[in-house]
Amino acid sequence: MIVVPGIERKKIGVYGLGATGIATCEALVASGAEVFSWDEKEEARARTANTRYRAEHPKTWPWSELRSLALSPGVPLTHPKPHPIVRKAHQAGVEIIGDTEFFARAVNALDPALRPRVIAITGSNGKSTTTALIGHLLKETGRDAIVGELRRRLARIEGLPDEGRSRLPFGVEGILFSLCDPAACCLTPRWPQP
């Protein structure tokens, strides 16, 4: 499991408990954070019942003590208008970030000699296919690689490289190039298909 440095004993809110939110909660708990979570859907909240990130309404969160608020991708940050949770975080002076930021912080905290070679893939169409193809090419040429959509796998990746697994390539769909220093980037078409 990926461990995010610098968040031990910090209070972090996670809003949205789909695949991204759950993976983010799991990674944050594994990193030692105290996690407060919520989703507007009852079925999503029910999945957190027996966890260390059990859903609690944001009205009960310790806003003055929160370090960050992680938003799931479907929660509007700015468009068409900011979600009420975003406005609340701004009022409380809480940093608003996404799940990919936690991955980037974990990667960037590593010794440069141990950092994985991130292949960043983004765009509108073809990200999953491109990610799968890159993974196939790496494996067919004898390289171990972890590939996939970061949002669904963040907490389930076994961990970043250490002394025994240095420089393992990650093919990551959906990561923003500006968050880490990728070894390669791929921008798929950014226009609608006919």
N, C-alpha and C positions, 0 to 999 in steps of 0.2 A: 504494500500500500504506500502511496506517495505521502510523504510527511512534509508539511509546509513549515519552514522555519519561522521563528519569531512570533508565533501565535499561542505558545503555551500559556495556559491560564487566562487567555484573553477571551472576552465575550464577543461573539459574532452572531449576527442574525442572518438567517437564510430564508428568503421569501420565494416560494414556489417549490413544490415537492414532487415534481415529475422526475424523470430519470436524471436530469442534471442536478436538481436540488438534492435528491437523496445521495447521489455520488459525492456532491460537495459536502454535505453533512458528514458522511462517513469519513472523508479525508480530513476534515477539520477536527472531528472527535479523535481520530487516530493521531493527530498532531498535537493534541492536548488542549484544544480550545473548548470553551463552554459555549455550546451552540443553542440558539433559540430559533425555532423554525415555525413556519406557518404556510398554509395553502388555503385558498378560498374553497376548495373542494373537500368535502367530508371524507371521501374515499382516500384521498391523498394523505390527509391528516391521520387517518386510521392506520396507515402503514408505519407510522412512527411510534405507535403505542408502547412498545417494549424496547425502546432505544434510549440512548443518552442524548437524543435530540428531539424528544417528544414535542409535538406541536403545541405551542401556547400562543394565544392571540397576541398580536403585537402591542395591544394596549397594556399588557402586563410585562413587556420587555423592559429591562433597565436601560433606557435610551441614553442616559447620561454616562453610562459605563460601556456602551457598545463601542468596539473599535471599528468594525466594518459591517456593512450590509451586503450580502451576496444576493444578487438578483438572478433568477432563472431567465433564460432567453425570452420567454413569452411575456414577461412583465415590462410594460412600457417605461422606459427611462425618460424619454422626451416626446415621443410621437405615438399617437396623435396628440397626447398630452401626458405629462408625468402622472404615474400611478400615485395614489395617496401615500403609499409606503415610501415612495421616493421623496415626496414633499416632507414627510415626517423626518426622514433621515437628514435631509438638508437643514431643517429647522434645528435638529439636535447636533448638527456638525459631525455626522457620522459618514465616514468614507463609504462610497458605493462602488462596488467592483463586481466582476463576474468570475465564473469558475476558471476561465482560462488564465486569469491573473494569478490565482493561487498556484497553478501548474508552472507558470513562468517564474514566480518567486522561488519555487522549489528548485527549478532548473538553474536559475541564475545564482542561487546560493552555493551551488557546488563549486569545488575547485575546477578551474577551466579544463584541467587534464582529465577530469572525470565526467564532465558534462556529456549528456547524450547528444548525438547529432540529430537535431530536430529537423524534420522535413515538414514544412508548414504548407498546408493545402487549403485554399479558400476560394470563394467565387459563388456564382449563382447556380450553375448546373454542372453536374459531373464530379462533384467532390468525392462522393462515396466510391464511385468507379475508379477515379484516379488514385485514391487512397489504397483501394484493394489491389490495383495494378502495381503500385510502388511496393507494397508489401510482398506481392508475389515475386517481383523481380529481385528484391533483396533476398528472399528465402531461396529462390532458385540459384542465386549466385553464392550460396553458402553463408549468408549473413543472418544472424538472429535479428529479429526486429519486432517491435511492438507497434501495431498499426490499428487505427480505428478512430471513431469519433470521440474526441476527448470528453465531451459532455456526458457520454454514457459510460465512460470507462475510468474517469479520474480516480476514483477511490479503489478501483479493482485492479489497477496496474500494480504489479508486485512491488515496485519501488524503483527509484532512480538508481543509476549505477553506483556501485561501490568499488572497492579495490578489486574484487573478483569479477565484476561485470562492467568494466569501464567501456565507455563510448558506444553503448548499445544504441542503434538507431531507433528513433521514434518517428513513425509517419503519422502526423496528427492532422485530422480534418477539423477545420473550423477555428484554428488558433490564429490570432492576429499577429502578423509578422513583427509588429513593433514591440510586442511583449517580451520576446526573447531573441536571441541571436541565432536564427536557424542556419543550418548548413546548406539548405536548399529551400526554395520557395516555388510554389506552383499556383498560378492564378487561373482558375477555370473560367469559361465564358461567363460574362456578367450581364447578359441580355436575355430576354425571354426567348424560349424556343418557339418556332413558328407553329 
